[in-house]
Amino acid sequence: MRTFWIVAIVLLLWNLMGDAAYLMQAGADLDALAESDPVTAEAFAAMPAWAWSAYAVAVWVGTAAALALLARRKVAAVLFAVSLAGVVVQFGWSFLGYGLIAKKGASTVVFPLVIATVGAFSVWYASRKAADGTLR
């Protein structure tokens, strides 16, 4: 059970970092950002509302899922799946709609893959814990 609490707390902290990243990016001063990273500033400016919405769903529902996991609720698995879907939609736009790899290089895929991997792990872990009775 100790491992469960460690994983649940780490997932909450991870998702809280995602919330902070979302708030910083959604409220970014694009002119200031353009001075140091013009491609990212352009991507944020070009991002359609539906992609921003997917990003919001990914981070805020992910945090709700982590809180549900800490509360040992089965709904955590469903919430983590919704969050992962948000990740896929948002990064789908970044890579397919905006063409981020062409503009910034293949290395831009690394952190999104980490995010998607943590998201997939979260779904798997919560589903496993629901199946073994840890979650009610």
VONU-629520 format. One record per residue: residue number from 0; x, y negated, z of N, C-alpha, C, CB in turn. Coordinates in nm, 3 decimals, m for minus. Glycine has a CB too. Layout:
VONU-629520
   num      n_xx      n_yy      n_zz     ca_xx     ca_yy     ca_zz      c_xx      c_yy      c_zz     cb_xx     cb_yy     cb_zz
   NUM         X         Y         Z         X         Y         Z         X         Y         Z         X         Y         Z
...
end
This chain:
VONU-629520
   num      n_xx      n_yy      n_zz     ca_xx     ca_yy     ca_zz      c_xx      c_yy      c_zz     cb_xx     cb_yy     cb_zz
     0     0.082     0.120     0.000     0.000     0.000     0.000     0.087    m0.126     0.000    m0.094     0.000     0.121
     1     0.206    m0.115     0.055     0.296    m0.230     0.057     0.329    m0.277    m0.084     0.425    m0.196     0.133
     2     0.353    m0.182    m0.174     0.381    m0.216    m0.313     0.265    m0.291    m0.375     0.412    m0.089    m0.394
     3     0.142    m0.249    m0.344     0.024    m0.317    m0.396     0.027    m0.465    m0.359    m0.105    m0.251    m0.343
     4     0.051    m0.495    m0.233     0.050    m0.635    m0.188     0.162    m0.715    m0.253     0.063    m0.642    m0.036
     5     0.276    m0.654    m0.270     0.388    m0.724    m0.336     0.351    m0.755    m0.480     0.518    m0.639    m0.331
     6     0.300    m0.656    m0.553     0.261    m0.676    m0.693     0.152    m0.783    m0.702     0.212    m0.544    m0.757
     7     0.052    m0.774    m0.616    m0.060    m0.870    m0.620    m0.012    m1.012    m0.594    m0.167    m0.831    m0.517
     8     0.078    m1.030    m0.498     0.130    m1.164    m0.468     0.216    m1.215    m0.584     0.212    m1.162    m0.337
     9     0.299    m1.128    m0.640     0.382    m1.169    m0.755     0.293    m1.209    m0.872     0.478    m1.055    m0.797
    10     0.186    m1.134    m0.898     0.096    m1.170    m1.007     0.024    m1.302    m0.980    m0.008    m1.058    m1.029
    11    m0.012    m1.327    m0.855    m0.072    m1.457    m0.823     0.027    m1.569    m0.848    m0.120    m1.459    m0.676
    12     0.150    m1.554    m0.802     0.252    m1.658    m0.823     0.278    m1.680    m0.972     0.384    m1.621    m0.751
    13     0.285    m1.572    m1.048     0.304    m1.581    m1.193     0.191    m1.662    m1.257     0.310    m1.439    m1.256
    14     0.067    m1.630    m1.219    m0.047    m1.700    m1.277    m0.054    m1.845    m1.232    m0.175    m1.629    m1.239
    15    m0.014    m1.873    m1.110    m0.009    m2.013    m1.065     0.094    m2.092    m1.145     0.024    m2.021    m0.915
    16     0.204    m2.028    m1.182     0.302    m2.095    m1.269     0.241    m2.124    m1.406     0.430    m2.009    m1.285
    17     0.159    m2.032    m1.455     0.087    m2.055    m1.580    m0.009    m2.172    m1.570     0.012    m1.931    m1.622
    18    m0.078    m2.184    m1.455    m0.168    m2.297    m1.433    m0.090    m2.428    m1.439    m0.241    m2.284    m1.298
    19     0.024    m2.431    m1.372     0.107    m2.552    m1.369     0.157    m2.586    m1.510     0.228    m2.533    m1.274
    20     0.199    m2.484    m1.585     0.244    m2.508    m1.723     0.132    m2.565    m1.808     0.297    m2.377    m1.785
    21     0.012    m2.510    m1.792    m0.102    m2.560    m1.868    m0.128    m2.707    m1.836    m0.228    m2.476    m1.838
    22    m0.132    m2.740    m1.708    m0.158    m2.879    m1.668    m0.051    m2.974    m1.722    m0.165    m2.891    m1.515
    23     0.075    m2.931    m1.716     0.184    m3.016    m1.767     0.173    m3.033    m1.918     0.321    m2.956    m1.730
    24     0.141    m2.925    m1.989     0.135    m2.931    m2.134     0.011    m3.006    m2.182     0.137    m2.792    m2.193
    25    m0.102    m2.983    m2.117    m0.226    m3.050    m2.158    m0.219    m3.200    m2.132    m0.346    m2.990    m2.085
    26    m0.144    m3.240    m2.030    m0.133    m3.381    m1.997    m0.003    m3.445    m2.039    m0.150    m3.399    m1.851
    27     0.072    m3.377    m2.124     0.204    m3.426    m2.164     0.197    m3.557    m2.242     0.276    m3.321    m2.247
    28     0.292    m3.642    m2.218     0.311    m3.763    m2.298     0.381    m3.719    m2.427     0.394    m3.875    m2.220
    29     0.305    m3.706    m2.534     0.360    m3.650    m2.657     0.468    m3.738    m2.719     0.250    m3.629    m2.757
    30     0.459    m3.869    m2.700     0.564    m3.957    m2.752     0.696    m3.932    m2.681     0.523    m4.105    m2.738
    31     0.689    m3.918    m2.549     0.811    m3.889    m2.471     0.864    m3.751    m2.506     0.783    m3.900    m2.320
    32     0.773    m3.653    m2.518     0.815    m3.518    m2.553     0.880    m3.514    m2.691     0.696    m3.422    m2.548
    33     0.827    m3.593    m2.784     0.880    m3.595    m2.921     1.025    m3.639    m2.927     0.796    m3.687    m3.009
    34     1.068    m3.717    m2.829     1.208    m3.761    m2.827     1.303    m3.645    m2.801     1.228    m3.869    m2.720
    35     1.261    m3.549    m2.718     1.349    m3.436    m2.686     1.313    m3.309    m2.762     1.345    m3.409    m2.538
    36     1.186    m3.291    m2.797     1.142    m3.170    m2.866     1.028    m3.204    m2.962     1.098    m3.062    m2.764
    37     1.062    m3.260    m3.077     0.957    m3.306    m3.169     0.867    m3.194    m3.221     1.020    m3.375    m3.285
    38     0.918    m3.075    m3.237     0.835    m2.965    m3.290     0.728    m2.927    m3.187     0.922    m2.842    m3.325
    39     0.766    m2.919    m3.061     0.668    m2.885    m2.957     0.564    m2.995    m2.945     0.738    m2.863    m2.821
    40     0.607    m3.120    m2.950     0.513    m3.232    m2.945     0.415    m3.224    m3.062     0.587    m3.367    m2.946
    41     0.466    m3.193    m3.180     0.380    m3.180    m3.298     0.282    m3.063    m3.281     0.465    m3.159    m3.424
    42     0.331    m2.952    m3.224     0.244    m2.835    m3.202     0.132    m2.868    m3.105     0.327    m2.716    m3.150
    43     0.165    m2.937    m2.995     0.062    m2.975    m2.898    m0.040    m3.068    m2.962     0.126    m3.041    m2.776
    44     0.007    m3.162    m3.042    m0.084    m3.256    m3.108    m0.175    m3.187    m3.209    m0.004    m3.367    m3.177
    45    m0.120    m3.085    m3.275    m0.195    m3.015    m3.380    m0.287    m2.905    m3.325    m0.100    m2.954    m3.479
    46    m0.264    m2.864    m3.200    m0.339    m2.751    m3.145    m0.489    m2.784    m3.139    m0.286    m2.715    m3.005
    47    m0.571    m2.701    m3.203    m0.716    m2.727    m3.201    m0.774    m2.700    m3.062    m0.788    m2.638    m3.307
    48    m0.891    m2.757    m3.039    m0.957    m2.744    m2.908    m0.979    m2.597    m2.872    m1.091    m2.819    m2.908
    49    m1.010    m2.513    m2.969    m1.035    m2.373    m2.937    m0.909    m2.303    m2.888    m1.091    m2.300    m3.059
    50    m0.793    m2.344    m2.938    m0.667    m2.284    m2.891    m0.633    m2.334    m2.751    m0.552    m2.317    m2.989
    51    m0.658    m2.464    m2.725    m0.641    m2.516    m2.589    m0.737    m2.445    m2.494    m0.664    m2.670    m2.584
    52    m0.858    m2.419    m2.540    m0.956    m2.348    m2.458    m0.910    m2.205    m2.427    m1.092    m2.345    m2.529
    53    m0.854    m2.139    m2.527    m0.801    m2.004    m2.506    m0.687    m2.007    m2.404    m0.752    m1.942    m2.639
    54    m0.603    m2.109    m2.414    m0.493    m2.126    m2.319    m0.550    m2.145    m2.178    m0.403    m2.247    m2.358
    55    m0.651    m2.228    m2.165    m0.714    m2.252    m2.035    m0.773    m2.122    m1.980    m0.824    m2.360    m2.047
    56    m0.842    m2.047    m2.064    m0.899    m1.919    m2.021    m0.787    m1.825    m1.975    m0.980    m1.854    m2.136
    57    m0.680    m1.820    m2.052    m0.569    m1.730    m2.018    m0.515    m1.759    m1.877    m0.456    m1.744    m2.120
    58    m0.492    m1.886    m1.848    m0.428    m1.916    m1.719    m0.525    m1.918    m1.602    m0.358    m2.049    m1.727
    59    m0.641    m1.982    m1.620    m0.734    m1.995    m1.507    m0.804    m1.864    m1.475    m0.838    m2.103    m1.536
    60    m0.841    m1.789    m1.577    m0.902    m1.658    m1.551    m0.796    m1.561    m1.498    m0.967    m1.601    m1.681
    61    m0.673    m1.576    m1.543    m0.564    m1.495    m1.488    m0.545    m1.519    m1.340    m0.435    m1.523    m1.562
    62    m0.555    m1.644    m1.299    m0.544    m1.675    m1.155    m0.662    m1.617    m1.079    m0.536    m1.828    m1.133
    63    m0.782    m1.630    m1.135    m0.899    m1.570    m1.072    m0.882    m1.418    m1.060    m1.028    m1.603    m1.152
    64    m0.824    m1.357    m1.162    m0.800    m1.212    m1.159    m0.701    m1.176    m1.049    m0.747    m1.164    m1.296
    65    m0.595    m1.254    m1.036    m0.496    m1.227    m0.931    m0.558    m1.242    m0.793    m0.375    m1.322    m0.946
    66    m0.644    m1.342    m0.777    m0.713    m1.359    m0.649    m0.808    m1.242    m0.623    m0.792    m1.494    m0.647
    67    m0.876    m1.195    m0.727    m0.964    m1.079    m0.713    m0.883    m0.954    m0.677    m1.044    m1.055    m0.844
    68    m0.764    m0.942    m0.736    m0.677    m0.830    m0.702    m0.638    m0.836    m0.554    m0.551    m0.831    m0.792
    69    m0.601    m0.955    m0.509    m0.567    m0.971    m0.367    m0.685    m0.940    m0.276    m0.518    m1.113    m0.341
    70    m0.806    m0.968    m0.324    m0.927    m0.938    m0.248    m0.970    m0.792    m0.266    m1.041    m1.032    m0.290
    71    m0.893    m0.718    m0.346    m0.917    m0.577    m0.374    m1.052    m0.554    m0.439    m0.907    m0.497    m0.245
    72    m1.080    m0.634    m0.542    m1.206    m0.624    m0.616    m1.180    m0.566    m0.755    m1.275    m0.762    m0.626
    73    m1.266    m0.473    m0.797    m1.252    m0.408    m0.928    m1.260    m0.506    m1.043    m1.358    m0.302    m0.945
    74    m1.331    m0.616    m1.025    m1.347    m0.714    m1.132    m1.211    m0.769    m1.177    m1.438    m0.829    m1.085
    75    m1.109    m0.751    m1.097    m0.975    m0.798    m1.135    m0.933    m0.743    m1.271    m0.872    m0.759    m1.028
    76    m0.961    m0.617    m1.297    m0.920    m0.555    m1.424    m0.988    m0.624    m1.542    m0.953    m0.405    m1.424
    77    m1.116    m0.651    m1.530    m1.190    m0.719    m1.638    m1.137    m0.861    m1.656    m1.343    m0.723    m1.607
    78    m1.115    m0.931    m1.546    m1.064    m1.068    m1.555    m0.924    m1.072    m1.617    m1.061    m1.133    m1.417
    79    m0.839    m0.977    m1.580    m0.706    m0.972    m1.642    m0.717    m0.945    m1.792    m0.619    m0.864    m1.575
    80    m0.814    m0.862    m1.833    m0.833    m0.835    m1.976    m0.879    m0.961    m2.050    m0.936    m0.722    m1.997
    81    m0.969    m1.037    m1.989    m1.014    m1.164    m2.050    m0.897    m1.260    m2.061    m1.130    m1.228    m1.967
    82    m0.816    m1.267    m1.957    m0.698    m1.353    m1.959    m0.602    m1.313    m2.073    m0.625    m1.348    m1.823
    83    m0.579    m1.183    m2.085    m0.491    m1.135    m2.192    m0.547    m1.169    m2.330    m0.470    m0.983    m2.180
    84    m0.678    m1.160    m2.346    m0.739    m1.199    m2.473    m0.711    m1.347    m2.501    m0.891    m1.172    m2.472
    85    m0.719    m1.431    m2.399    m0.686    m1.572    m2.414    m0.542    m1.592    m2.458    m0.711    m1.647    m2.285
    86    m0.452    m1.514    m2.401    m0.310    m1.520    m2.439    m0.294    m1.487    m2.587    m0.225    m1.423    m2.352
    87    m0.358    m1.381    m2.631    m0.347    m1.337    m2.771    m0.401    m1.444    m2.866    m0.422    m1.205    m2.792
    88    m0.515    m1.502    m2.832    m0.575    m1.605    m2.918    m0.486    m1.729    m2.923    m0.716    m1.643    m2.867
    89    m0.441    m1.775    m2.808    m0.361    m1.898    m2.803    m0.228    m1.880    m2.877    m0.334    m1.939    m2.658
    90    m0.158    m1.770    m2.850    m0.030    m1.749    m2.920    m0.053    m1.710    m3.065     0.052    m1.641    m2.849
    91    m0.168    m1.651    m3.094    m0.202    m1.624    m3.234    m0.203    m1.752    m3.314    m0.338    m1.553    m3.245
    92    m0.265    m1.856    m3.256    m0.265    m1.985    m3.325    m0.122    m2.040    m3.336    m0.355    m2.086    m3.251
    93    m0.047    m2.033    m3.227     0.089    m2.090    m3.226     0.176    m2.028    m3.336     0.154    m2.068    m3.090
    94     0.167    m1.897    m3.350     0.254    m1.829    m3.446     0.196    m1.817    m3.585     0.287    m1.693    m3.395
    95     0.065    m1.793    m3.595     0.004    m1.774    m3.727    m0.056    m1.902    m3.782    m0.102    m1.668    m3.719
    96    m0.120    m1.979    m3.697    m0.186    m2.102    m3.742    m0.090    m2.218    m3.758    m0.294    m2.140    m3.647
    97     0.002    m2.230    m3.664     0.096    m2.342    m3.667     0.228    m2.304    m3.733     0.122    m2.393    m3.527
    98     0.266    m2.180    m3.728     0.392    m2.137    m3.788     0.512    m2.168    m3.702     0.409    m2.201    m3.923
    99     0.500    m2.145    m3.572     0.605    m2.182    m3.478     0.739    m2.114    m3.507     0.563    m2.149    m3.339
   100     0.736    m1.989    m3.551     0.862    m1.919    m3.580     0.936    m1.987    m3.694     0.835    m1.770    m3.615
   101     0.864    m2.026    m3.798     0.928    m2.093    m3.912     0.987    m2.227    m3.870     0.827    m2.113    m4.026
   102     0.923    m2.293    m3.774     0.967    m2.427    m3.735     1.073    m2.427    m3.625     0.850    m2.507    m3.690
   103     1.073    m2.324    m3.539     1.167    m2.322    m3.426     1.256    m2.199    m3.421     1.091    m2.333    m3.298
   104     1.228    m2.099    m3.504     1.311    m1.980    m3.505     1.250    m1.863    m3.430     1.445    m2.011    m3.448
   105     1.306    m1.745    m3.454     1.254    m1.621    m3.398     1.265    m1.615    m3.246     1.328    m1.504    m3.456
   106     1.357    m1.690    m3.189     1.373    m1.685    m3.043     1.250    m1.739    m2.970     1.496    m1.764    m3.002
   107     1.164    m1.812    m3.041     1.043    m1.865    m2.976     0.944    m1.754    m2.940     0.975    m1.966    m3.068
   108     0.968    m1.635    m2.990     0.878    m1.522    m2.962     0.906    m1.461    m2.825     0.892    m1.416    m3.071
   109     1.026    m1.479    m2.772     1.068    m1.407    m2.652     0.977    m1.435    m2.532     1.210    m1.445    m2.616
   110     0.958    m1.560    m2.494     0.878    m1.587    m2.374     0.731    m1.551    m2.394     0.891    m1.733    m2.336
   111     0.670    m1.579    m2.509     0.534    m1.531    m2.530     0.521    m1.379    m2.518     0.485    m1.575    m2.665
   112     0.624    m1.305    m2.562     0.620    m1.159    m2.544     0.627    m1.121    m2.397     0.736    m1.093    m2.620
   113     0.706    m1.195    m2.319     0.710    m1.171    m2.174     0.572    m1.196    m2.115     0.817    m1.263    m2.106
   114     0.510    m1.308    m2.154     0.376    m1.341    m2.104     0.276    m1.232    m2.139     0.329    m1.477    m2.161
   115     0.277    m1.188    m2.264     0.184    m1.083    m2.307     0.212    m0.951    m2.235     0.193    m1.063    m2.459
   116     0.339    m0.921    m2.212     0.375    m0.798    m2.140     0.326    m0.802    m1.996     0.527    m0.776    m2.143
   117     0.345    m0.915    m1.930     0.294    m0.929    m1.793     0.141    m0.919    m1.794     0.339    m1.065    m1.730
   118     0.077    m0.978    m1.894    m0.069    m0.969    m1.906    m0.115    m0.826    m1.924    m0.118    m1.054    m2.022
   119    m0.048    m0.752    m2.011    m0.084    m0.611    m2.034    m0.058    m0.528    m1.908    m0.005    m0.553    m2.154
   120     0.053    m0.554    m1.841     0.081    m0.485    m1.715    m0.028    m0.514    m1.613     0.219    m0.527    m1.660
   121    m0.072    m0.639    m1.606    m0.176    m0.677    m1.510    m0.304    m0.599    m1.533    m0.203    m0.827    m1.518
   122    m0.345    m0.588    m1.660    m0.465    m0.512    m1.694    m0.446    m0.366    m1.653    m0.497    m0.522    m1.846
   123    m0.333    m0.308    m1.690    m0.304    m0.168    m1.659    m0.303    m0.145    m1.508    m0.169    m0.127    m1.719
   124    m0.232    m0.232    m1.435    m0.217    m0.214    m1.290    m0.352    m0.225    m1.219    m0.119    m0.317    m1.233
   125    m0.430    m0.327    m1.253    m0.560    m0.345    m1.189    m0.653    m0.229    m1.224    m0.623    m0.479    m1.231
   126    m0.649    m0.182    m1.349    m0.731    m0.067    m1.389    m0.691     0.058    m1.312    m0.719    m0.042    m1.540
   127    m0.562     0.078    m1.297    m0.512     0.193    m1.222    m0.555     0.186    m1.076    m0.359     0.200    m1.231
   128    m0.547     0.068    m1.019    m0.585     0.051    m0.878    m0.736     0.063    m0.859    m0.537    m0.086    m0.825
   129    m0.812     0.025    m0.961    m0.957     0.045    m0.954    m0.988     0.195    m0.960    m1.030    m0.030    m1.071
   130    m0.918     0.265    m1.045    m0.942     0.409    m1.060    m0.901     0.490    m0.938    m0.867     0.461    m1.181
   131    m0.795     0.446    m0.868    m0.752     0.524    m0.751    m0.822     0.483    m0.622    m0.602     0.510    m0.734
   132    m0.916     0.387    m0.632    m0.993     0.350    m0.515    m0.937     0.237    m0.431    m1.009     0.466    m0.431
   133    m0.823     0.184    m0.472    m0.767     0.071    m0.398    m0.856    m0.052    m0.408    m0.627     0.039    m0.449
   134    m0.916    m0.069    m0.527    m1.007    m0.182    m0.548    m1.151    m0.134    m0.531    m0.985    m0.244    m0.690
   135    m1.232    m0.220    m0.472    m1.372    m0.184    m0.446    m1.462    m0.257    m0.544    m1.413    m0.218    m0.301
end
